Amino acid sequence: LRSLELLCPGCEFLAKAEHMNPSGTGKDRMALAMLEKAAQELGEQGTVVEGSSGSTVIALAPLVVAKGYKLIAVVPDDVSEEKRNHLL
């Protein structure tokens, strides 16, 4: 940021740091919005089924557990082992 400051003295620079979200992805807000909408139909118990390449379901999983729902995550065979490990 120091180099940006040289280009624009006195300017304030803000950065969006999605990697600092609880899931480490940029999908946390979207996952929360999805779950809040689904909760209207699920009530107090239910099962969330999510088909994703990884990041969405990684963000969704802890939210689903916190709400007391069950999660079925459907991911493609070629999803990285690292992402799979987040879901176990």
Residue pairs with C-beta under 8 A, 6 or more apart in sequence:
1 13
1 15
4 11
4 13
5 11
5 13
18 25
18 26
18 28
21 27
21 28
21 59
22 28
22 59
22 62
23 31
23 55
23 58
23 59
23 61
23 62
24 58
25 55
25 56
25 58
25 59
26 55
27 55
27 56
27 58
27 59
27 60
28 59
30 56
30 59
31 56
31 59
31 60
31 63
32 63
34 60
35 48
35 60
35 63
35 64
35 67
38 46
38 48
39 67
42 48
42 69
44 68
45 68
45 69
46 69
46 70
47 69
47 70
47 71
47 72
48 60
48 64
48 69
48 70
48 71
48 72
49 71
49 72
49 74
50 56
50 57
50 60
50 71
50 72
50 73
50 74
51 74
51 75
52 60
52 73
52 74
52 75
53 75
53 76
53 79
54 75
54 79
54 80
54 83
54 86
55 83
57 71
57 73
57 75
57 87
58 83
58 86
58 87
60 71
61 71
61 73
61 86
61 87
64 70
64 71
65 71
73 87
75 83
75 84
75 87
